[in-house]
Amino acid sequence: MTELSRREALTAAAFASLAAALPAWAQETKMAGPMWDLTELYPNDAAWEAARKQALADVPGVARYKGRLGESAGVLAEALALQSDLGRTIARIYTYASLKGDEDVRIAANQEKLAQARDLYTAFGEATSWASPELLTLGKAKIDAFLAASETLRTRFDFALADTLRQAEHTLSPESEAILASAGSPLGAPGEISGQLRSSDIPWPTITLSTGKAVRLDSQGYSLNRDAPDREDRKAVFKAFWTAHGKFQSSFGATYGAKVRGDIFYAKARKYPTSLARALSGNNIPETVYRTLVAEANKGLPQLHRYFELRRKMLKLPDIGYYDIYPPLVSMDRSYTLDQMRATTLEAVKPLGPDYQARIAKATAAKWMDPWPREGKRPGAYMNPGAFDVHPYLLLNLSDKYDGMSTYAHEWGHALHSLLANSTQVYDKADYPIFLAEIASTCNEQLLVAHMLKNAKTKEEKLFYLGQQMENYRGTFYRQTMFAEFELKAHDMAEAGEGLSGAKFTKVYGELLRTYHGPNMILEPEYSNEWAYIPHFYNSFYVYQYATCISAATYFAQSILKGGAKERDNYLSVLKAGGSDYPTEILKRAGLDMASPAPYQALVVDFKNVLDQAEALLG
């Protein structure tokens, strides 16, 4: 089950703290319950329970094809269709339980349903684990012959079969696969331990701000106060929070070091030369994509350093410190209703053409989303595409400001990606990887900000939207690439036989902070402990995709805004392709080679253009 969203992934708030985090306007208006309609999935809990029990009873039936995949093309087609159809049903069952549980995480009965749905997924995974190893025993020649003989195999499973054969040398015997599967839980422990340290075991400091307000600086308290209007407050927040992390440097070093060694274990077990090669293999991403991204981001650092100087000037500061990154460059107190967010987003995506326009208008008018924050609701935002036969669902926690509208456009970009893929591809080729997913959402964001900038009436408005673009490039391209470079250096050190420690990770991260933020940025030594704060490092070699996606989205958004129907349809062909091919191949057909410097250089050029516009307005 994939829940797709950069924002959801970056949410650090704990469920238990959500009520306290609700903005005053949301608390005062007492936002109503969810606006989505889950009866389109199942009319009631009883129907869901009946479906779950039926699926659980059907899972053992997969085994009747074990040892028989080579009998004939027809038998292979039957076996794969059974697994696919059952997986499709289980995805719908899981989606209902997941959405129901997220409506209010305090309701135990719904959390129990979610646990049952997860158990069903586990049972299904165990019941089908023999299939790939058995397929590989058939060999390419036999599978090719079966494909020629079966329309079902050709239309539904050709790409999956080819992908299985591609990974033959990295697929082990059924017994070895079972051992690796059982190792997953203990090797996932470092991430769980680090999360527990952050959420409950660190004695977080409490400081008093200049307003007289006492704030406890756990992860949520830090996120809420790092952009404090008073600069001395920001300095105090950063000093206290990162010093607290530093006191646990050795413990976090042990957990992350264990994670890195676990990655190396998996790479060796599956006969990959490096941890990076193993991590990228699933979607057949060339290593040159990762390494070219890092190299080009480094070449583009002069523009980032130029942005920091511009930020200093706009905030009227004598110098620039790491604690000055988060305050908004220009404040705009304009509020939006949900209807206004919808109308503005529909207007902004008009360049995507009449079909896209009709689809998003119909979808946003339906009961597919839960938009507003409320007590007990899961924080963050995501689009859940799991109900292929129904439609996507969106969980949002919108503010009534521009960032809320941007989130609205972002998540509906995900939803339209799924709608277009589902309407073009069969179920077995519709699901797309994260490498593509964030392109659709980020492109919508860029079309929105371009629309707002075009219609801005005052210099302050224009600077506000330019500031949104600049921050997007800083946070999504440069910062995520810095994270990716840190991961690469950590794994390179381990694979070279160097010992790992918290102190070494702090040293490496500190060097990267100085490189990325330039010689004029004030960086106190304790800030180098930030690596211990990033939970994404326990999902190795993942965050680079945010940087590749914003690069691709910038390329497509600029080509659409400057071009016509040809450029629009070229972009939409990427969304319609779903998961019918490897993501880099889908993008190549649209004219974008992610292994080349071109997409990253184009983003840096656009960043420069935005900086030029902002500087011209400032005079």
KAMO-V430590 format. One line per field, one symbol per residue. psi: psi as a letter, one per 30 degrees, with the letter a starting at -180 (. if undefined). burial: b if it has 9 or more other C-alpha atoms within 8 Angstrom, else e. A space follows every 10 residues. Layout:
# KAMO-V430590
psi = ???
burial = ???
This chain:
# KAMO-V430590
psi = kkjjkeeeff kfkkefgeef fkleeeeefi klakfljfff ekfleeeeee eeeeeeffef fefffkggfg eleeeeeeee eeeeeeeeee eeeeeeeeee efejffjeee eeeeeeeeee eeeeeefgff eeeeeffele eeeeeeeffj eeeefegeee eeeeeegefg kaleeeeeee effeeeffee eeeeeeeeff fkiklklklf ffkkkkiaee eeefffgkek eeeeeeeeee efeeeffgee eeeeeeeeee eeeeeeeeeg hkfleeeeef eeghkkffee eeeeeeeefg feeeeeeeee eeeefhlfak lffgefkkek kjgklkleee eeeeeeeege ffleeeeeee eeeffliflj elklkfkkla klkjgfiefd llkkkliklg aeeeeeeeee efeeeeeeee eefellefge klleefefee eeeeeeeeee eeeegkflee eeeeeeeeee eeeeeedeee eeeeeeeeee eeeeffgkkk leeeeeeeee eeeeeeflff kjjlefffgf effjfffgik hefffeeeef eeeeeeeeee ffbbeeeeee efeeeffbhf lkeeeeeefg gjjfflfeee eeeeeeeeee eeeeeeef.
burial = eeebbebbee eebebeebbe ebeeebbeee beebbbeeee bbbeeebbee bbeebbebbb ebeebbeebb eebebbbebb ebbbebbbbb bbbbbbbbeb bbbbbeeeeb bebbeebbeb bebbeebbbb ebbbbbebbe eebeebbeeb eebbebbbbe beebbeeeee bbebeebbee eeeeeebbeb bebbbbbbbe ebebbebbbe eeeebbbbbb bbeebbbbee bebbbbbbbb bbbbbbebbb ebbbbbbbbb bbbbebbbeb ebebbbbbbb beeebbbebb ebbbebbeeb bebbbebbbb bbeeeeeeeb bebbeebebe eeeeebeeee bbebbbebbb ebbeebbebb beebeeebbb bbbbebbbbb bbbbbbbbee bbbbbbbbbb bbbbbbbbbb bbbbbbbbbb bbebbbbbbb bbbebbbbbb bbbbbbbbbb bbbeebeeee bbbbbbbbbb ebbbbbbbbb bbbbbbbbbb bebbbeeeeb bbbebbbbbb ebbbebbeee bebeebbbbb bbeebebbeb bbbbbbbbbb bbbbbbbebb eebeeebbeb bbbbbbbbbb bbbbebbbeb ebbbbbbebb bbbbeebbeb bebbbeeee
